[in-house]
């Protein structure tokens, strides 16, 4: 969209290219704590989001959330 002579607004649609959320993966629900209303702590979420590419292709073998740890 063009606004005047000096501004063009470009909008992208990220929903058309996004895949499944990392928390939808099989087995991930085992580290979910309902007390936090579907939220994960940041370190496991970053690892889940990056998947196999995390840490230069060396993702952690285990994820933890509070007292719960899962492989």
Wavefront OBJ file of the C-alpha trace (Angstrom):
o trace
v 0.000 0.000 0.000
v 1.307 3.375 -0.877
v 0.915 6.311 1.502
v 1.985 9.512 -0.190
v 5.240 9.915 -2.081
v 7.591 8.611 0.634
v 5.960 5.662 2.347
v 5.117 2.184 1.114
v 3.601 -0.262 3.598
v 4.336 -3.919 2.915
v 2.270 -6.506 4.782
v 3.195 -10.167 4.899
v 0.929 -13.084 5.707
v 2.870 -15.362 8.047
v -0.095 -17.646 8.636
v -0.009 -19.061 5.126
v 3.507 -20.448 5.614
v 3.546 -21.525 9.252
v 3.557 -25.177 10.215
v 2.432 -26.959 13.331
v 3.417 -25.368 16.617
v 6.320 -27.049 18.394
v 4.147 -27.721 21.425
v 1.842 -29.864 19.262
v 4.568 -32.480 18.761
v 3.943 -35.949 20.160
v 5.229 -36.310 23.722
v 5.542 -32.601 24.404
v 2.346 -32.532 26.429
v 4.110 -34.606 29.065
v 6.051 -31.543 30.192
v 3.030 -29.277 30.240
v 1.973 -27.870 33.598
v -1.681 -26.698 33.606
v -0.851 -24.186 36.354
v 0.907 -22.080 33.703
v -2.024 -22.088 31.252
v -0.217 -23.710 28.339
v 3.022 -21.786 28.704
v 6.499 -23.306 28.669
v 9.584 -21.719 30.124
v 11.763 -19.976 27.558
v 14.682 -22.472 27.232
v 12.491 -25.503 26.344
v 10.368 -23.359 24.028
v 13.436 -22.135 22.138
v 14.671 -25.727 21.788
v 11.238 -26.943 20.623
v 10.921 -24.118 18.130
v 14.368 -24.759 16.610
v 13.922 -28.533 16.569
v 16.859 -30.461 15.131
v 18.681 -27.264 14.221
v 18.997 -26.155 17.874
v 22.548 -25.630 19.122
v 24.139 -26.178 15.719
v 22.236 -29.404 15.062
v 22.686 -30.811 18.576
v 19.341 -30.406 20.369
v 19.116 -31.405 24.026
v 18.260 -35.029 24.717
v 15.956 -33.941 27.521
v 13.631 -30.985 28.112
v 12.520 -29.818 31.547
v 9.799 -27.661 32.939
v 9.829 -27.190 36.693
v 10.305 -30.649 38.267
v 9.287 -32.504 35.100
v 11.928 -33.729 32.615
v 11.238 -35.707 29.441
v 13.350 -37.185 26.669
l 1 2 3 4 5 6 7 8 9 10 11 12 13 14 15 16 17 18 19 20 21 22 23 24 25 26 27 28 29 30 31 32 33 34 35 36 37 38 39 40 41 42 43 44 45 46 47 48 49 50 51 52 53 54 55 56 57 58 59 60 61 62 63 64 65 66 67 68 69 70 71
